[in-house]
Amino acid sequence: MLSATRGRLASALWASRLARRYLHATRPRSSAGQGGRTGQPPSAFDPALLDFLVCPLSKKPLRYEASTNELINEELGIAYPIIDGIPNMIPQAARMTHQNKKPEETKQQ
């Protein structure tokens, strides 16, 4: 009975150590250790990424809109959000920027 309790206690201590290591590893670091990137918060979007990023649906270039913090595909009329400096390029996460306005067909009687 004592050995079973000791085993559970050891397992709990081991799990708490792993949790502390994980939390320590995922803790946000100060911007001073960003390798010379000063004057810019670490969560800001880097416009240089626009040279590499394309729309996953149309494979066309994207435009960065700073006021809404989104990447815009003008051709399809969709906007991909940027969350903590990381573009969310999942099509289901994109929002429509405008609707295709087609004239309604009128029925002639």
Biopython code that builds the backbone (N, CA, C, O; Angstrom):
import numpy as np
from Bio.PDB.StructureBuilder import StructureBuilder

atoms = [
    (1, "MET", "N", (0.820, -1.188, 0.000)),
    (1, "MET", "CA", (0.000, 0.000, 0.000)),
    (1, "MET", "C", (0.866, 1.256, 0.000)),
    (1, "MET", "O", (0.572, 2.218, -0.708)),
    (2, "LEU", "N", (1.918, 1.243, 0.783)),
    (2, "LEU", "CA", (2.819, 2.385, 0.846)),
    (2, "LEU", "C", (3.526, 2.595, -0.488)),
    (2, "LEU", "O", (3.724, 3.735, -0.911)),
    (3, "SER", "N", (3.907, 1.509, -1.154)),
    (3, "SER", "CA", (4.598, 1.641, -2.435)),
    (3, "SER", "C", (3.666, 2.188, -3.520)),
    (3, "SER", "O", (4.112, 2.922, -4.402)),
    (4, "ALA", "N", (2.381, 1.840, -3.463)),
    (4, "ALA", "CA", (1.424, 2.375, -4.439)),
    (4, "ALA", "C", (1.243, 3.871, -4.241)),
    (4, "ALA", "O", (1.178, 4.619, -5.217)),
    (5, "THR", "N", (1.161, 4.315, -3.004)),
    (5, "THR", "CA", (1.038, 5.748, -2.715)),
    (5, "THR", "C", (2.290, 6.481, -3.148)),
    (5, "THR", "O", (2.216, 7.572, -3.714)),
    (6, "ARG", "N", (3.447, 5.878, -2.880)),
    (6, "ARG", "CA", (4.715, 6.485, -3.275)),
    (6, "ARG", "C", (4.790, 6.588, -4.808)),
    (6, "ARG", "O", (5.301, 7.576, -5.335)),
    (7, "GLY", "N", (4.286, 5.582, -5.517)),
    (7, "GLY", "CA", (4.293, 5.613, -6.978)),
    (7, "GLY", "C", (3.398, 6.713, -7.534)),
    (7, "GLY", "O", (3.769, 7.396, -8.489)),
    (8, "ARG", "N", (2.222, 6.886, -6.940)),
    (8, "ARG", "CA", (1.320, 7.965, -7.391)),
    (8, "ARG", "C", (1.919, 9.331, -7.114)),
    (8, "ARG", "O", (1.803, 10.241, -7.934)),
    (9, "LEU", "N", (2.563, 9.479, -5.955)),
    (9, "LEU", "CA", (3.201, 10.744, -5.610)),
    (9, "LEU", "C", (4.339, 11.047, -6.573)),
    (9, "LEU", "O", (4.492, 12.187, -7.012)),
    (10, "ALA", "N", (5.136, 10.041, -6.904)),
    (10, "ALA", "CA", (6.234, 10.229, -7.846)),
    (10, "ALA", "C", (5.702, 10.615, -9.220)),
    (10, "ALA", "O", (6.279, 11.475, -9.886)),
    (11, "SER", "N", (4.616, 9.995, -9.650)),
    (11, "SER", "CA", (4.013, 10.329, -10.945)),
    (11, "SER", "C", (3.499, 11.759, -10.959)),
    (11, "SER", "O", (3.667, 12.474, -11.947)),
    (12, "ALA", "N", (2.878, 12.175, -9.872)),
    (12, "ALA", "CA", (2.356, 13.534, -9.792)),
    (12, "ALA", "C", (3.487, 14.560, -9.809)),
    (12, "ALA", "O", (3.373, 15.596, -10.464)),
    (13, "LEU", "N", (4.570, 14.280, -9.100)),
    (13, "LEU", "CA", (5.715, 15.198, -9.094)),
    (13, "LEU", "C", (6.348, 15.270, -10.483)),
    (13, "LEU", "O", (6.715, 16.351, -10.942)),
    (14, "TRP", "N", (6.475, 14.129, -11.147)),
    (14, "TRP", "CA", (7.059, 14.100, -12.477)),
    (14, "TRP", "C", (6.206, 14.903, -13.449)),
    (14, "TRP", "O", (6.740, 15.647, -14.271)),
    (15, "ALA", "N", (4.866, 14.757, -13.364)),
    (15, "ALA", "CA", (3.961, 15.498, -14.238)),
    (15, "ALA", "C", (4.045, 16.988, -13.968)),
    (15, "ALA", "O", (3.990, 17.784, -14.906)),
    (16, "SER", "N", (4.178, 17.386, -12.708)),
    (16, "SER", "CA", (4.267, 18.821, -12.412)),
    (16, "SER", "C", (5.573, 19.399, -12.928)),
    (16, "SER", "O", (5.604, 20.552, -13.358)),
    (17, "ARG", "N", (6.654, 18.626, -12.895)),
    (17, "ARG", "CA", (7.930, 19.102, -13.462)),
    (17, "ARG", "C", (7.810, 19.293, -14.967)),
    (17, "ARG", "O", (8.298, 20.280, -15.517)),
    (18, "LEU", "N", (7.152, 18.336, -15.631)),
    (18, "LEU", "CA", (6.963, 18.475, -17.074)),
    (18, "LEU", "C", (6.118, 19.697, -17.396)),
    (18, "LEU", "O", (6.410, 20.425, -18.344)),
    (19, "ALA", "N", (5.078, 19.922, -16.614)),
    (19, "ALA", "CA", (4.213, 21.080, -16.841)),
    (19, "ALA", "C", (4.995, 22.373, -16.661)),
    (19, "ALA", "O", (4.840, 23.307, -17.448)),
    (20, "ARG", "N", (5.838, 22.434, -15.625)),
    (20, "ARG", "CA", (6.638, 23.646, -15.413)),
    (20, "ARG", "C", (7.615, 23.864, -16.554)),
    (20, "ARG", "O", (7.816, 25.000, -16.984)),
    (21, "ARG", "N", (8.228, 22.792, -17.054)),
    (21, "ARG", "CA", (9.150, 22.929, -18.188)),
    (21, "ARG", "C", (8.410, 23.430, -19.425)),
    (21, "ARG", "O", (8.908, 24.295, -20.147)),
    (22, "TYR", "N", (7.223, 22.883, -19.663)),
    (22, "TYR", "CA", (6.439, 23.308, -20.817)),
    (22, "TYR", "C", (6.059, 24.779, -20.698)),
    (22, "TYR", "O", (6.200, 25.540, -21.656)),
    (23, "LEU", "N", (5.574, 25.179, -19.521)),
    (23, "LEU", "CA", (5.184, 26.576, -19.333)),
    (23, "LEU", "C", (6.376, 27.506, -19.453)),
    (23, "LEU", "O", (6.254, 28.610, -19.983)),
    (24, "HIS", "N", (7.524, 27.069, -18.965)),
    (24, "HIS", "CA", (8.720, 27.891, -19.083)),
    (24, "HIS", "C", (9.140, 28.025, -20.546)),
    (24, "HIS", "O", (9.550, 29.103, -20.977)),
    (25, "ALA", "N", (9.042, 26.949, -21.303)),
    (25, "ALA", "CA", (9.453, 26.967, -22.704)),
    (25, "ALA", "C", (8.512, 27.799, -23.565)),
    (25, "ALA", "O", (8.945, 28.378, -24.561)),
    (26, "THR", "N", (7.226, 27.872, -23.201)),
    (26, "THR", "CA", (6.267, 28.610, -24.018)),
    (26, "THR", "C", (6.031, 30.027, -23.530)),
    (26, "THR", "O", (5.235, 30.752, -24.126)),
    (27, "ARG", "N", (6.700, 30.442, -22.462)),
    (27, "ARG", "CA", (6.547, 31.795, -21.939)),
    (27, "ARG", "C", (7.076, 32.796, -22.956)),
    (27, "ARG", "O", (8.144, 32.577, -23.529)),
    (28, "PRO", "N", (6.353, 33.892, -23.194)),
    (28, "PRO", "CA", (6.838, 34.895, -24.139)),
    (28, "PRO", "C", (8.156, 35.486, -23.659)),
    (28, "PRO", "O", (8.335, 35.781, -22.477)),
    (29, "ARG", "N", (9.058, 35.647, -24.590)),
    (29, "ARG", "CA", (10.363, 36.212, -24.264)),
    (29, "ARG", "C", (10.342, 37.711, -24.496)),
    (29, "ARG", "O", (9.514, 38.222, -25.251)),
    (30, "SER", "N", (11.247, 38.403, -23.850)),
    (30, "SER", "CA", (11.319, 39.860, -24.014)),
    (30, "SER", "C", (11.822, 40.187, -25.407)),
    (30, "SER", "O", (12.515, 39.384, -26.033)),
    (31, "SER", "N", (11.469, 41.371, -25.890)),
    (31, "SER", "CA", (11.871, 41.770, -27.241)),
    (31, "SER", "C", (13.354, 42.069, -27.324)),
    (31, "SER", "O", (13.887, 42.189, -28.428)),
    (32, "ALA", "N", (14.048, 42.194, -26.187)),
    (32, "ALA", "CA", (15.486, 42.453, -26.200)),
    (32, "ALA", "C", (16.242, 41.264, -26.782)),
    (32, "ALA", "O", (17.312, 41.451, -27.362)),
    (33, "GLY", "N", (15.730, 40.076, -26.647)),
    (33, "GLY", "CA", (16.403, 38.896, -27.158)),
    (33, "GLY", "C", (15.951, 38.503, -28.546)),
    (33, "GLY", "O", (16.067, 37.334, -28.912)),
    (34, "GLN", "N", (15.446, 39.424, -29.324)),
    (34, "GLN", "CA", (14.920, 39.120, -30.647)),
    (34, "GLN", "C", (15.972, 39.235, -31.740)),
    (34, "GLN", "O", (15.616, 39.281, -32.917)),
    (35, "GLY", "N", (17.247, 39.283, -31.395)),
    (35, "GLY", "CA", (18.286, 39.294, -32.413)),
    (35, "GLY", "C", (18.368, 40.599, -33.172)),
    (35, "GLY", "O", (18.514, 40.585, -34.394)),
    (36, "GLY", "N", (18.279, 41.728, -32.488)),
    (36, "GLY", "CA", (18.455, 43.014, -33.131)),
    (36, "GLY", "C", (17.173, 43.653, -33.619)),
    (36, "GLY", "O", (17.230, 44.760, -34.155)),
    (37, "ARG", "N", (16.059, 43.045, -33.470)),
    (37, "ARG", "CA", (14.783, 43.634, -33.893)),
    (37, "ARG", "C", (14.287, 44.553, -32.783)),
    (37, "ARG", "O", (13.661, 44.099, -31.825)),
    (38, "THR", "N", (14.560, 45.805, -32.912)),
    (38, "THR", "CA", (14.131, 46.759, -31.895)),
    (38, "THR", "C", (13.155, 47.733, -32.505)),
    (38, "THR", "O", (13.119, 47.911, -33.723)),
    (39, "GLY", "N", (12.364, 48.362, -31.662)),
    (39, "GLY", "CA", (11.408, 49.341, -32.148)),
    (39, "GLY", "C", (10.144, 48.729, -32.709)),
    (39, "GLY", "O", (9.280, 49.456, -33.199)),
    (40, "GLN", "N", (10.010, 47.420, -32.655)),
    (40, "GLN", "CA", (8.841, 46.740, -33.217)),
    (40, "GLN", "C", (8.396, 45.675, -32.239)),
    (40, "GLN", "O", (9.215, 44.857, -31.821)),
    (41, "PRO", "N", (7.118, 45.653, -31.855)),
    (41, "PRO", "CA", (6.678, 44.607, -30.938)),
    (41, "PRO", "C", (6.802, 43.242, -31.600)),
    (41, "PRO", "O", (6.661, 43.142, -32.818)),
    (42, "PRO", "N", (7.063, 42.186, -30.826)),
    (42, "PRO", "CA", (7.260, 40.874, -31.423)),
    (42, "PRO", "C", (6.022, 40.327, -32.111)),
    (42, "PRO", "O", (6.135, 39.412, -32.927)),
    (43, "SER", "N", (4.839, 40.859, -31.808)),
    (43, "SER", "CA", (3.625, 40.334, -32.413)),
    (43, "SER", "C", (3.212, 41.102, -33.677)),
    (43, "SER", "O", (2.138, 40.842, -34.220)),
    (44, "ALA", "N", (4.034, 42.034, -34.155)),
    (44, "ALA", "CA", (3.690, 42.807, -35.341)),
    (44, "ALA", "C", (3.946, 41.975, -36.603)),
    (44, "ALA", "O", (4.872, 41.165, -36.650)),
    (45, "PHE", "N", (3.114, 42.190, -37.616)),
    (45, "PHE", "CA", (3.266, 41.479, -38.880)),
    (45, "PHE", "C", (4.430, 42.075, -39.657)),
    (45, "PHE", "O", (4.575, 43.296, -39.728)),
    (46, "ASP", "N", (5.242, 41.231, -40.230)),
    (46, "ASP", "CA", (6.389, 41.671, -41.025)),
    (46, "ASP", "C", (5.972, 41.733, -42.493)),
    (46, "ASP", "O", (5.748, 40.688, -43.104)),
    (47, "PRO", "N", (5.861, 42.935, -43.077)),
    (47, "PRO", "CA", (5.426, 43.053, -44.484)),
    (47, "PRO", "C", (6.355, 42.359, -45.475)),
    (47, "PRO", "O", (5.957, 42.120, -46.615)),
    (48, "ALA", "N", (7.570, 42.033, -45.076)),
    (48, "ALA", "CA", (8.476, 41.316, -45.974)),
    (48, "ALA", "C", (7.942, 39.924, -46.301)),
    (48, "ALA", "O", (8.345, 39.322, -47.296)),
    (49, "LEU", "N", (7.036, 39.411, -45.466)),
    (49, "LEU", "CA", (6.441, 38.100, -45.745)),
    (49, "LEU", "C", (5.557, 38.120, -46.985)),
    (49, "LEU", "O", (5.272, 37.067, -47.555)),
    (50, "LEU", "N", (5.123, 39.293, -47.408)),
    (50, "LEU", "CA", (4.260, 39.386, -48.590)),
    (50, "LEU", "C", (4.981, 38.926, -49.859)),
    (50, "LEU", "O", (4.337, 38.582, -50.850)),
    (51, "ASP", "N", (6.324, 38.920, -49.828)),
    (51, "ASP", "CA", (7.085, 38.416, -50.978)),
    (51, "ASP", "C", (6.904, 36.908, -51.139)),
    (51, "ASP", "O", (7.100, 36.376, -52.231)),
    (52, "PHE", "N", (6.528, 36.211, -50.051)),
    (52, "PHE", "CA", (6.421, 34.756, -50.075)),
    (52, "PHE", "C", (4.992, 34.243, -49.974)),
    (52, "PHE", "O", (4.681, 33.162, -50.474)),
    (53, "LEU", "N", (4.128, 35.010, -49.333)),
    (53, "LEU", "CA", (2.765, 34.540, -49.091)),
    (53, "LEU", "C", (1.864, 34.789, -50.291)),
    (53, "LEU", "O", (1.922, 35.849, -50.915)),
    (54, "VAL", "N", (1.040, 33.817, -50.603)),
    (54, "VAL", "CA", (0.018, 33.953, -51.630)),
    (54, "VAL", "C", (-1.276, 33.385, -51.076)),
    (54, "VAL", "O", (-1.268, 32.658, -50.083)),
    (55, "CYS", "N", (-2.372, 33.712, -51.711)),
    (55, "CYS", "CA", (-3.667, 33.192, -51.296)),
    (55, "CYS", "C", (-3.684, 31.678, -51.531)),
    (55, "CYS", "O", (-3.336, 31.223, -52.620)),
    (56, "PRO", "N", (-4.081, 30.904, -50.536)),
    (56, "PRO", "CA", (-4.109, 29.454, -50.723)),
    (56, "PRO", "C", (-5.166, 28.984, -51.719)),
    (56, "PRO", "O", (-5.086, 27.860, -52.215)),
    (57, "LEU", "N", (-6.150, 29.823, -52.015)),
    (57, "LEU", "CA", (-7.197, 29.437, -52.957)),
    (57, "LEU", "C", (-6.844, 29.791, -54.403)),
    (57, "LEU", "O", (-6.957, 28.954, -55.298)),
    (58, "SER", "N", (-6.418, 31.031, -54.623)),
    (58, "SER", "CA", (-6.166, 31.484, -55.995)),
    (58, "SER", "C", (-4.689, 31.532, -56.365)),
    (58, "SER", "O", (-4.347, 31.694, -57.537)),
    (59, "LYS", "N", (-3.822, 31.393, -55.384)),
    (59, "LYS", "CA", (-2.362, 31.473, -55.588)),
    (59, "LYS", "C", (-1.936, 32.849, -56.098)),
    (59, "LYS", "O", (-0.895, 32.972, -56.744)),
    (60, "LYS", "N", (-2.720, 33.871, -55.819)),
    (60, "LYS", "CA", (-2.421, 35.248, -56.214)),
    (60, "LYS", "C", (-1.798, 35.997, -55.039)),
    (60, "LYS", "O", (-1.992, 35.604, -53.889)),
    (61, "PRO", "N", (-1.048, 37.076, -55.312)),
    (61, "PRO", "CA", (-0.451, 37.861, -54.227)),
    (61, "PRO", "C", (-1.515, 38.494, -53.336)),
    (61, "PRO", "O", (-2.656, 38.701, -53.749)),
    (62, "LEU", "N", (-1.114, 38.792, -52.112)),
    (62, "LEU", "CA", (-2.006, 39.397, -51.132)),
    (62, "LEU", "C", (-1.535, 40.814, -50.816)),
    (62, "LEU", "O", (-0.370, 41.157, -51.018)),
    (63, "ARG", "N", (-2.455, 41.623, -50.319)),
    (63, "ARG", "CA", (-2.153, 42.998, -49.918)),
    (63, "ARG", "C", (-2.373, 43.098, -48.416)),
    (63, "ARG", "O", (-3.368, 42.600, -47.889)),
    (64, "TYR", "N", (-1.420, 43.758, -47.719)),
    (64, "TYR", "CA", (-1.547, 43.930, -46.269)),
    (64, "TYR", "C", (-2.330, 45.196, -45.976)),
    (64, "TYR", "O", (-1.992, 46.276, -46.460)),
    (65, "GLU", "N", (-3.378, 45.054, -45.181)),
    (65, "GLU", "CA", (-4.185, 46.193, -44.750)),
    (65, "GLU", "C", (-3.905, 46.413, -43.264)),
    (65, "GLU", "O", (-4.369, 45.647, -42.419)),
    (66, "ALA", "N", (-3.140, 47.468, -42.951)),
    (66, "ALA", "CA", (-2.716, 47.714, -41.567)),
    (66, "ALA", "C", (-3.883, 48.121, -40.677)),
    (66, "ALA", "O", (-3.894, 47.789, -39.492)),
    (67, "SER", "N", (-4.868, 48.834, -41.224)),
    (67, "SER", "CA", (-5.971, 49.314, -40.391)),
    (67, "SER", "C", (-6.811, 48.174, -39.827)),
    (67, "SER", "O", (-7.321, 48.279, -38.712)),
    (68, "THR", "N", (-6.961, 47.091, -40.577)),
    (68, "THR", "CA", (-7.735, 45.937, -40.110)),
    (68, "THR", "C", (-6.848, 44.764, -39.698)),
    (68, "THR", "O", (-7.337, 43.766, -39.170)),
    (69, "ASN", "N", (-5.536, 44.888, -39.942)),
    (69, "ASN", "CA", (-4.567, 43.842, -39.642)),
    (69, "ASN", "C", (-4.958, 42.536, -40.337)),
    (69, "ASN", "O", (-5.094, 41.487, -39.708)),
    (70, "GLU", "N", (-5.135, 42.640, -41.662)),
    (70, "GLU", "CA", (-5.546, 41.494, -42.479)),
    (70, "GLU", "C", (-4.755, 41.460, -43.781)),
    (70, "GLU", "O", (-4.212, 42.473, -44.222)),
    (71, "LEU", "N", (-4.702, 40.290, -44.381)),
    (71, "LEU", "CA", (-4.164, 40.124, -45.722)),
    (71, "LEU", "C", (-5.344, 39.992, -46.669)),
    (71, "LEU", "O", (-6.209, 39.137, -46.481)),
    (72, "ILE", "N", (-5.375, 40.844, -47.687)),
    (72, "ILE", "CA", (-6.527, 40.956, -48.571)),
    (72, "ILE", "C", (-6.219, 40.332, -49.929)),
    (72, "ILE", "O", (-5.167, 40.582, -50.517)),
    (73, "ASN", "N", (-7.152, 39.519, -50.415)),
    (73, "ASN", "CA", (-7.123, 39.029, -51.787)),
    (73, "ASN", "C", (-8.187, 39.824, -52.539)),
    (73, "ASN", "O", (-9.384, 39.589, -52.375)),
    (74, "GLU", "N", (-7.739, 40.757, -53.355)),
    (74, "GLU", "CA", (-8.648, 41.649, -54.070)),
    (74, "GLU", "C", (-9.494, 40.891, -55.086)),
    (74, "GLU", "O", (-10.669, 41.205, -55.278)),
    (75, "GLU", "N", (-8.897, 39.892, -55.735)),
    (75, "GLU", "CA", (-9.587, 39.162, -56.794)),
    (75, "GLU", "C", (-10.802, 38.390, -56.265)),
    (75, "GLU", "O", (-11.878, 38.434, -56.860)),
    (76, "LEU", "N", (-10.622, 37.689, -55.154)),
    (76, "LEU", "CA", (-11.705, 36.894, -54.588)),
    (76, "LEU", "C", (-12.549, 37.664, -53.579)),
    (76, "LEU", "O", (-13.659, 37.248, -53.245)),
    (77, "GLY", "N", (-12.026, 38.784, -53.095)),
    (77, "GLY", "CA", (-12.760, 39.581, -52.124)),
    (77, "GLY", "C", (-12.795, 38.948, -50.744)),
    (77, "GLY", "O", (-13.826, 38.966, -50.072)),
    (78, "ILE", "N", (-11.665, 38.385, -50.320)),
    (78, "ILE", "CA", (-11.600, 37.788, -48.991)),
    (78, "ILE", "C", (-10.415, 38.375, -48.229)),
    (78, "ILE", "O", (-9.445, 38.847, -48.822)),
    (79, "ALA", "N", (-10.516, 38.334, -46.891)),
    (79, "ALA", "CA", (-9.479, 38.864, -46.022)),
    (79, "ALA", "C", (-9.092, 37.809, -44.999)),
    (79, "ALA", "O", (-9.949, 37.240, -44.323)),
    (80, "TYR", "N", (-7.794, 37.554, -44.890)),
    (80, "TYR", "CA", (-7.272, 36.599, -43.917)),
    (80, "TYR", "C", (-6.803, 37.371, -42.691)),
    (80, "TYR", "O", (-6.037, 38.325, -42.830)),
    (81, "PRO", "N", (-7.239, 36.986, -41.492)),
    (81, "PRO", "CA", (-6.831, 37.716, -40.284)),
    (81, "PRO", "C", (-5.379, 37.421, -39.916)),
    (81, "PRO", "O", (-4.845, 36.356, -40.224)),
    (82, "ILE", "N", (-4.756, 38.393, -39.250)),
    (82, "ILE", "CA", (-3.414, 38.213, -38.704)),
    (82, "ILE", "C", (-3.566, 38.226, -37.190)),
    (82, "ILE", "O", (-4.026, 39.213, -36.616)),
    (83, "ILE", "N", (-3.181, 37.135, -36.547)),
    (83, "ILE", "CA", (-3.348, 36.990, -35.103)),
    (83, "ILE", "C", (-1.963, 36.848, -34.476)),
    (83, "ILE", "O", (-1.224, 35.915, -34.788)),
    (84, "ASP", "N", (-1.623, 37.774, -33.595)),
    (84, "ASP", "CA", (-0.319, 37.794, -32.925)),
    (84, "ASP", "C", (0.828, 37.757, -33.924)),
    (84, "ASP", "O", (1.836, 37.087, -33.699)),
    (85, "GLY", "N", (0.672, 38.480, -35.028)),
    (85, "GLY", "CA", (1.717, 38.562, -36.030)),
    (85, "GLY", "C", (1.774, 37.392, -36.987)),
    (85, "GLY", "O", (2.642, 37.354, -37.859)),
    (86, "ILE", "N", (0.867, 36.432, -36.847)),
    (86, "ILE", "CA", (0.873, 35.233, -37.698)),
    (86, "ILE", "C", (-0.375, 35.232, -38.572)),
    (86, "ILE", "O", (-1.493, 35.214, -38.058)),
    (87, "PRO", "N", (-0.189, 35.253, -39.901)),
    (87, "PRO", "CA", (-1.358, 35.213, -40.782)),
    (87, "PRO", "C", (-2.082, 33.872, -40.678)),
    (87, "PRO", "O", (-1.461, 32.812, -40.753)),
    (88, "ASN", "N", (-3.394, 33.931, -40.505)),
    (88, "ASN", "CA", (-4.223, 32.728, -40.467)),
    (88, "ASN", "C", (-4.720, 32.506, -41.894)),
    (88, "ASN", "O", (-5.698, 33.118, -42.325)),
    (89, "MET", "N", (-4.041, 31.633, -42.613)),
    (89, "MET", "CA", (-4.313, 31.423, -44.033)),
    (89, "MET", "C", (-5.288, 30.277, -44.285)),
    (89, "MET", "O", (-5.326, 29.731, -45.388)),
    (90, "ILE", "N", (-6.057, 29.915, -43.302)),
    (90, "ILE", "CA", (-7.071, 28.875, -43.465)),
    (90, "ILE", "C", (-8.287, 29.515, -44.137)),
    (90, "ILE", "O", (-8.845, 30.472, -43.599)),
    (91, "PRO", "N", (-8.705, 29.014, -45.289)),
    (91, "PRO", "CA", (-9.822, 29.646, -45.999)),
    (91, "PRO", "C", (-11.101, 29.785, -45.164)),
    (91, "PRO", "O", (-11.844, 30.751, -45.337)),
    (92, "GLN", "N", (-11.363, 28.846, -44.272)),
    (92, "GLN", "CA", (-12.565, 28.934, -43.448)),
    (92, "GLN", "C", (-12.484, 30.083, -42.443)),
    (92, "GLN", "O", (-13.515, 30.540, -41.949)),
    (93, "ALA", "N", (-11.279, 30.554, -42.135)),
    (93, "ALA", "CA", (-11.106, 31.660, -41.189)),
    (93, "ALA", "C", (-11.202, 33.020, -41.878)),
    (93, "ALA", "O", (-11.286, 34.048, -41.206)),
    (94, "ALA", "N", (-11.191, 33.034, -43.205)),
    (94, "ALA", "CA", (-11.237, 34.297, -43.946)),
    (94, "ALA", "C", (-12.648, 34.871, -43.944)),
    (94, "ALA", "O", (-13.635, 34.144, -43.831)),
    (95, "ARG", "N", (-12.717, 36.188, -44.073)),
    (95, "ARG", "CA", (-14.024, 36.838, -44.159)),
    (95, "ARG", "C", (-14.167, 37.456, -45.541)),
    (95, "ARG", "O", (-13.181, 37.805, -46.190)),
    (96, "MET", "N", (-15.404, 37.581, -45.971)),
    (96, "MET", "CA", (-15.692, 38.207, -47.266)),
    (96, "MET", "C", (-15.591, 39.720, -47.109)),
    (96, "MET", "O", (-16.137, 40.288, -46.163)),
    (97, "THR", "N", (-14.892, 40.370, -48.037)),
    (97, "THR", "CA", (-14.779, 41.826, -47.965)),
    (97, "THR", "C", (-15.877, 42.512, -48.750)),
    (97, "THR", "O", (-16.267, 43.632, -48.421)),
    (98, "HIS", "N", (-16.377, 41.860, -49.778)),
    (98, "HIS", "CA", (-17.498, 42.409, -50.558)),
    (98, "HIS", "C", (-18.255, 41.260, -51.200)),
    (98, "HIS", "O", (-17.709, 40.180, -51.425)),
    (99, "GLN", "N", (-19.497, 41.508, -51.483)),
    (99, "GLN", "CA", (-20.333, 40.503, -52.132)),
    (99, "GLN", "C", (-20.333, 40.758, -53.629)),
    (99, "GLN", "O", (-20.294, 41.906, -54.070)),
    (100, "ASN", "N", (-20.375, 39.703, -54.397)),
    (100, "ASN", "CA", (-20.535, 39.852, -55.842)),
    (100, "ASN", "C", (-21.962, 40.305, -56.101)),
    (100, "ASN", "O", (-22.913, 39.571, -55.835)),
    (101, "LYS", "N", (-22.106, 41.502, -56.614)),
    (101, "LYS", "CA", (-23.427, 42.058, -56.823)),
    (101, "LYS", "C", (-23.885, 41.749, -58.251)),
    (101, "LYS", "O", (-23.429, 42.361, -59.217)),
    (102, "LYS", "N", (-24.783, 40.798, -58.352)),
    (102, "LYS", "CA", (-25.347, 40.438, -59.651)),
    (102, "LYS", "C", (-26.761, 40.993, -59.719)),
    (102, "LYS", "O", (-27.511, 40.921, -58.746)),
    (103, "PRO", "N", (-27.116, 41.538, -60.851)),
    (103, "PRO", "CA", (-28.492, 42.052, -60.957)),
    (103, "PRO", "C", (-29.489, 40.894, -60.849)),
    (103, "PRO", "O", (-29.311, 39.838, -61.457)),
    (104, "GLU", "N", (-30.511, 41.118, -60.082)),
    (104, "GLU", "CA", (-31.530, 40.093, -59.902)),
    (104, "GLU", "C", (-32.344, 39.953, -61.202)),
    (104, "GLU", "O", (-32.721, 40.924, -61.857)),
    (105, "GLU", "N", (-32.575, 38.719, -61.512)),
    (105, "GLU", "CA", (-33.366, 38.467, -62.718)),
    (105, "GLU", "C", (-34.821, 38.703, -62.379)),
    (105, "GLU", "O", (-35.346, 38.202, -61.384)),
    (106, "THR", "N", (-35.445, 39.467, -63.222)),
    (106, "THR", "CA", (-36.863, 39.736, -63.012)),
    (106, "THR", "C", (-37.679, 38.794, -63.880)),
    (106, "THR", "O", (-37.334, 38.515, -65.029)),
    (107, "LYS", "N", (-38.749, 38.323, -63.311)),
    (107, "LYS", "CA", (-39.620, 37.417, -64.068)),
    (107, "LYS", "C", (-40.593, 38.237, -64.901)),
    (107, "LYS", "O", (-41.261, 39.148, -64.411)),
    (108, "GLN", "N", (-40.645, 37.885, -66.158)),
    (108, "GLN", "CA", (-41.582, 38.574, -67.042)),
    (108, "GLN", "C", (-42.805, 37.691, -67.196)),
    (108, "GLN", "O", (-42.703, 36.502, -67.498)),
    (109, "GLN", "N", (-43.937, 38.283, -66.986)),
    (109, "GLN", "CA", (-45.171, 37.510, -67.103)),
    (109, "GLN", "C", (-45.959, 37.913, -68.284)),
    (109, "GLN", "O", (-47.030, 37.358, -68.530)),
]
sb = StructureBuilder()
sb.init_structure("model")
sb.init_model(0)
sb.init_chain("A")
sb.init_seg("    ")
for serial, (resi, resn, name, xyz) in enumerate(atoms, 1):
    if name == "N":
        sb.init_residue(resn, " ", resi, " ")
    sb.init_atom(name, np.array(xyz, "f"), 0.0, 1.0, " ", f" {name:<3s}", serial, name[0])
structure = sb.get_structure()
